[in-house]
Amino acid sequence: MDDLTLFGLIAVTAMLVFYALEDRSPWFVLAFAAACALASTYGFLQGAWPFGAVEAVWTLVALRRFKLRREVFDQLDRALGLVAVR
């Protein structure tokens, strides 16, 4: 297995793991976005530009989901009195 294939395997495995953990914390959504960016990089380096492009779009979708979930978690924390209101 060459280095590029190993990089792709790690990126896609990280995507799977972080996707499975997304409901636990918004930070896992951010980690999923980072893994998507790595998978996109792999796709472009490997020469499969459609894969790279789709993963780039997934990166943007995941970043938006992180932002929205982060806001929801912050509102929930404030409602429960777990953090001080700014």
Residue pairs with C-beta under 8 A, 6 or more apart in sequence:
1 9
4 42
4 45
4 46
7 38
7 42
7 45
8 39
8 42
8 43
8 46
10 38
11 35
11 38
11 39
11 41
11 42
12 35
12 39
12 42
14 31
14 34
14 35
14 38
15 32
15 35
15 36
15 39
18 28
18 29
18 31
18 32
18 35
19 32
21 28
21 31
22 28
22 29
22 32
25 73
26 66
26 69
26 70
26 73
29 62
29 65
29 66
29 69
30 62
30 63
30 66
32 62
33 59
33 62
33 63
33 66
36 55
36 56
36 58
36 59
36 62
37 55
37 56
37 59
39 51
39 55
40 51
40 52
40 53
40 54
40 55
40 56
40 58
40 59
41 52
42 52
42 55
43 49
43 50
43 51
43 52
43 53
43 54
43 55
44 52
46 52
74 83
77 83
78 85
